[in-house]
Amino acid sequence: MIYQTIDQLKQNIIDVLTIDTGDIVISDENRLRDVIIDDLVYSAIFSPDSEVRSTARWLIRRAGARLGCMAFSIQSLYDAMGSDKVSGFTVPAINIRGITYYSAQAVFRAALKDKVGAFIFEIARSEIGYTDQRPSEYVAAITAAAIKIGYRGPLFLQGDHFQINAKKYTDDPDTEIRAIKSLIREAIEAGFYNIDIDASTVVDLGGPTIREQQEGNYSITADMTAMIREIEPEGVTVSVGGEIGEIGDKNTTVEEFTVFMDSYLKELLKKGGNLKGISKISIQTGTTHGGVPLPDGSIAEVQIDFDTLERISDVARTGYGLSGAVQHGASTLPNEAFDKFPETRTSEIHLATGFQNIIYDSKNFPADLRDRIYAYINTELQSEKKEGDTEEQFIYKARKKGFGRFKKDMWDFSPNVLKSIGTELEDQFSFLFDKLNLSGTKDIVDRFVKPVDVPLEVPLSLRK
């Protein structure tokens, strides 16, 4: 059910959820999981009434908090990794572009099987647009999925690639910086307590020295870090990530990393006091976001520079107390590559397109809808096709944009289709959790990550 009005919402949650002294009381957890959470999340996403959407999102977040699944920062776990108190696993940061409520349930099912606790849900600045998922919507869908499955534990939600658009920055730097800061504020308010700043796009490799090449990058990253420290909720240290080499460009060197870090820390010190710096660094080692599609639509194999990952991860920990280096663009790598990330002590890898491919390429994905999406791409998005691309290459690159335009169609898949695709996703998440040595990390997370229940103002609609 999608609630059309606040009165309808209130009527349907009677005897399940009540408001008491500014917070929520769960009277019937079984009914919440079996029925009400489905209605709430669909209303949080699709209700035509904005007041219903915002109220449903508040109810989901507070119900999650009462049940022990709420937004956390991963900072203290990364501090433990940076001081060698824990090691041996790599944290996956999972970008969910489509059918988020159901895809997240597959993640939680896989996590529960092997007591996995160290994993992140994230969404990039670009994805927010083409998947039509603002931060508050994304948090609601993830939290609702945790409630539905019965998952208990921290929800690490991350703003991925909050990236400076190089062209817009060149044309009007102040406006572009304000846009990123506005997005950060929106994300933190929604419960994203992990933010990745990507100013690698303004690196000028034509500069005479590495410091001059990286100046725009480290200056912007320091400015954004200081801003985050100013607005983060009381008791929460938002985990901030930086980035050196733009993904798809030249590979990062250890020297570039050390020059960036030294310059960044000096710049951050100018912002006042002992501000906490970044907890990880994203580098380029040979990957490309989404992989490199060949003319027939298949993906070319990529050789990752694992030696660079290992060296920079080591220097990041021993020299600066960071958790290590971060690998982007990993989901389309061959299966045998994933063992190497824990071996090289890579702290985090980012995974997106591979899960998108599982959804679109599933034999259970309705063929008529796939045809409609591809027709939309070939007509409405034709101007985005690059010269020389085959139709298969173009479709592969552009079909991510079907997730926003056809969001409701996918959420409305039949139960059998949702179950089948969910099982395919769950199998892949289980595979990745195994390869990344994440079994048993629930206990590690519980040891190092302590909950901070950030208060949320009760919506006016529930005070009436």
N, C-alpha and C positions, 0 to 999 in steps of 0.2 A: 504494500500500500504506500502511496505517496500522499502525504498530508497536504491538503490544499489551504488550510487555515490553521491559525494557532489554536482555536477552539477544538478543532478536530484532533490536533496533536495532543492537547491536554486530556481530552476525553479518552484517547486510546492508551495513554500511559498510566491512567489511574490504576492503583493497586500494584504497580510495578516500579514506578519511579515517583518520588515525591521530593519537594524542596523543603529543607528544614534548616533554619539559621544560616541561610546563604549558601548551602551546599545541597548535595543530593543524597537521598537514602534509597537503597535498592531493597524493595520489599519481596520481589520474586525473581531471583537470579535465573531460574530455569526458563521462565517465560521471557525474560529479557533476551536470553541467548536464542531461544527457539523461534521467537516471532518479532518482538519489539525492535531488536537491533537491526533486523532487515528493513523494517519500516522506517526507522530513524535514519539509516545511512542512505536509503533511496531518497528520502525527503531532504536530507542534508545536501544532496547533489542535484536532484531534479525537481524539487518543488518549485512552482511558479512564483511562490511568495518568498521574498527575500528574508522576511522576518522568521518564517518557518525554517528556512535553510540555516540561518545563523543560530536559532534556538536549538535545532536538532544537533548541530555541531557542538554546541556547548554541552548538551545532555550527554552526548557520546564521550566527550573528553572527561567529563566529571564522573560518569559511570566507569570509564576505564580506570581513573585514578582510585576510585573506591575498590576496584577489583585488583589493583596492583599492576596495571599495565598503563603507564603514562610516559610522557616525553622526558628523556634524560639527556644529559651531555655525556659523551664518551671520554671526556678530558681526563678523568682520574685513572681510567684504564690505560690510556695512552701515556700518562705520566709513569705508570707502573712499567709499561713496555720500555719507555725511555730510560728508566733506571735499572733495567734488567731484573726487575722483580717477577716479571712474567715474560714468556716467549714461547715460540714453537708453533704459532698459528698466525694466519693472515685474516684480517677482518674484511668481509665482502660488503661493499656498498652497492645496494641493489636499486636500480632505477626501474620503477614500474610505470609503464606508459599506458597500458590498457587494462580494462576490467579490474581496476585496482583492488576493489574489495575482495574479489575472488582470487586474484593473483597473490595478494598478501596472505590469504588463508592458506595457500599452498606453501608459502614460506614458513608460516607458523607450524603447520603440520610437520614439515621436515625438521624444524628446530626441536619440536617436542620429542621426536623419536630418539634423538641422540643428545638431548640435554644441551643444545646449542644456545648460547646467549649473546655471543659477540657477532652481531650483524647489524647493518645500517640500512634504512630505507631512505632513498634520496630522490630528488628531482632537480634538474638543471634549469637555469633561467630560460633557455630556449624551449625546453620540454613543457614548462608551465604554459607557454603560449600554444604550441601546436597540439598538445594533448588536452587543452582546456581544463587544467587542474591548478587552481590557485592554492597556496600553501594551506589555508584552513580547510579546504576540501580534502586535500591529500592526507592531512593529519586525521581528519574524521574517518576516512575510508580505512586507513591503516589501523586506527584504534578500534573501530568497529569489527574489523577482521580478527583482531586479538581477542576481543570479547566473545565473538562467535565461536572461535576454536577453543577457548578456555586457556589461552596463553597467559602466563603471569610473569612479569618482569619488565625491565626497562625497554622503552621504545626509542631507539636512536634514530632521529629524523634529521636529515641533512640537506642543506641547500648546496647542491652540486654545481660547479662551474658558474658561480655568480660572477660572470665574465664581463670584462670591459670590452665593448664593441670598438675595435680599433678605428674604424672609419668615423663613427659618431664621436669618439673621443678626440680625433684629430679636428673634426669640424667644430665641435662645441664641448670641450672637456668638462666644464662645470655642469652642464645638463646631464651628461652621461654619468658623472659621479653621483649626482643627486638621484638619478634613476636607480643605481645600484644600492645606494643607502636606503632609499625608500623600500626596495624589495627586501633588504635585510631586516628592516623594522617590521615589515609585514610578516616575514618568515618567523622571526623570533617571537612575535606576539602569538603566532599560530602554534608554537611549540617546537620549532626547529632550533634546537640548542647545539647544532653543529653546522658550521658555515664554511664553505670552501670559496676563498677569494681567488679569482683567476685574472691577474693583470699581466700574465705572460704575453698577452696579445700586443702590449705596447713596448715590448723589448725591442731595442734597436740594435740589431747585430752589426750594423755599419759603424757603431761607435768605436773609438780608438782603444778603449779599455773595457774589461768586463764590467767594472763598476758603472761606467757611463752607459753601457748597453742595458744594464739592469736597473738604471736609476728610476725610470718611470714605474717599473714593476715593484721594487721594494718600497718606494715612497707611497704609492697607492695602497699597497698591502698593509703598511704600517698605519696609514690613515684610517683604513677600514677596521683594522684591529682595535684601534683606540675608540672608534665609534661604537663597536660591539661591546667593549668593556663598559662603556658609559650607559648602555641601555639594557644589558643583560639582567634578567630577574635576580632579585636578592637571593644569595645562596647558590646560584648557578654560575659556573665558569664555562661559557660557551667554548666548545672546541673549534678552533679556527685553523684552516688549512691554507697554505700558500702554494704557488705553482711557478716553476721556472721555465721549462721548455714547453712551448705550445705543442699540443698533441698533433702529430702529423708533420712536424718540422724536424730540425736537426736534433740529434740526441744530446742529452744534457751531460755535462762534465762535472767532476768533483770540484774543480776550481770554480766553476760558475756557481755551484751550490754554496761554497764557503764564502765567496764574495757577496752573494745575495744575502746570506744569513747575517754576516757581520754588518753589512750596510743597513739591513732591515732592523736589526736590534739597536743600532745607533739611532736610527730614525725614530723607532718606537720610544726610546728613552727620552727623546725630545718632547714627546707627548705628555710626559709627566709621570713621576713615581715609578714603581716597579710593575708596570702593566704586563700581564701574562701574554706571552707571544704565541706564535703558531705551534701546533702540536704535531705537524706532519708536513711533508713537502711532496708535491706532485711533480714528477719529472717525465721527460720523453725518452723512451728506450726503443722506439721502432714501431709502435702501434699507431693505428688510425681509428678514430671513432667509427663504429659500425663495420669495421673491416674494409677491405678493398674488393669491391665486386668486380668479377671478371665479365667479359661480354655475355656469357650465358647466364649470368646472375649468381653463379657460385662465388665463393669467397677465397681469395688468394691466401696462401699460408704466409705468416709473418714471423720473422726471426726477432725475438726479443733479446736485448742486450742485458742478460741476467747479471753479468759481471758488474755493470754500472749500477743496477738496482742494489746489488749486495754492497758495493763500496759506499754508495751514497747513504744507504740505510745505516751502515756502520758508523760513518762520520756523523750522521744526524743524531744518533744516540749518544755516542761517546763524546762528541764535541759540543752538542747543543741540548741534549736531553729530550730530543723529539722521539716520537714512536718509531720513525723510520721514513722510508720513501713510499710513495703511492704510485700504483700503476693504473693508468686509465686505459679504456678501450680493450678490456680483457675478455669480454664475454664470447667473442667469436674466435678465440684462440683454440688450437687443437687440444683435446682432452688431456693429452700427456704433458701439457705445459703447466698445469695447475699445481702439481707437486712441487714445482720449483719455487713458488712464492714463499711458502714457509721455510724452505731450505735457505733461501737468500735473506730471510727475515724482512721481507717486504711487509710493511705494517698494514696496508690496505689496498684492495683492488676494486675498481669500478666496473660494474657489469650492467649492461642495458640491452643492447641490440639482440643478443642471443635469446633473451626471453621473448622479445618482440617476434623473433623468427619462429619460436616454438608456437606461439599463438597463431600467426598468419599461415604457417605451413602445416598446421595440424590437419590431419584428414577429417577431424571433427568440426573444423571451422566451416560454417555454412557456405557452400560454393556461390550461392546467389549474392550473399553480402560481399564476399571477396570480389566478385565481379563488379558490383556497384562501386566499391572502394577504388578498384583499379580504373574504372571508367571515370570516376571523379578526378583521379590523379592525371589521367591522360587528357582530360579536357580543361579542368580548372587550374592545374598546376603546370601545364605544359611550358610556360615561360621559364620555369626553373630548370628545365632539362639542359644539361651541358652539352656543348658541341662534341660529337664523337661518341656519346653514350648510346648504347643499344637500348631498346625498350626494356629489356630485362634489368639492365643496370639502373635505369631511371626509376623503374618501379621499386626496386630494392631500396634505393636511397630515399625515395619519397613516401613510401607507404607508412612510415611512422606518423605522418600527418593525418592518416585516416583515423587515428585513435581519438582525436578531438571531435572531428566532424561527425563520426559515427559512434560516439560514446554510448548513447542510450541504446542503440541497436545491439551493441556488444553486451552491455549489462543485461539486456533482455533475452540473451540466448536461453534456450530451453535448459532445464535442470540437467538433463543428460549431457548436453554439450558442455555446460559449465563444469560438470564433474569430470568429464573426459579430459578437457584441456587442463583443468586443475591438477589432475593426476600426472599429466605430462610435465607440467611445470614443477610439481613436487619432486618428481624423480630427478630432475636436473638440479634443483636446490639441494637435495640430499647428496647427489654426486659431488657438487661443489663443496658442501660442508665437510664431506669426508676428505676430499683432496686438500682442503685448506687447514686440516687438523683442528676442526672446531668442536669435535665431540667433547662434551664435558665442560665447555667454556661457560655454561650457565653458572656453575659454582664460582668460577674465577670472576665473572662479572659481578655476582652478588657480593663477593669479598671486597672488591675495589670500588664499585659504583654504589653510592648511597643515594636514596631517593630524596628529592626535593619537590614537594607538592606545591607548585606555583599556583597561588589563588587566582581564580577567574571571576570577574564580576558577573553576577547573575543578570541575565538578559532582562530588560524591562518587561518583555512579554510574559515572563514567569513571576513577575512581582505584582502583576495586576490581580 
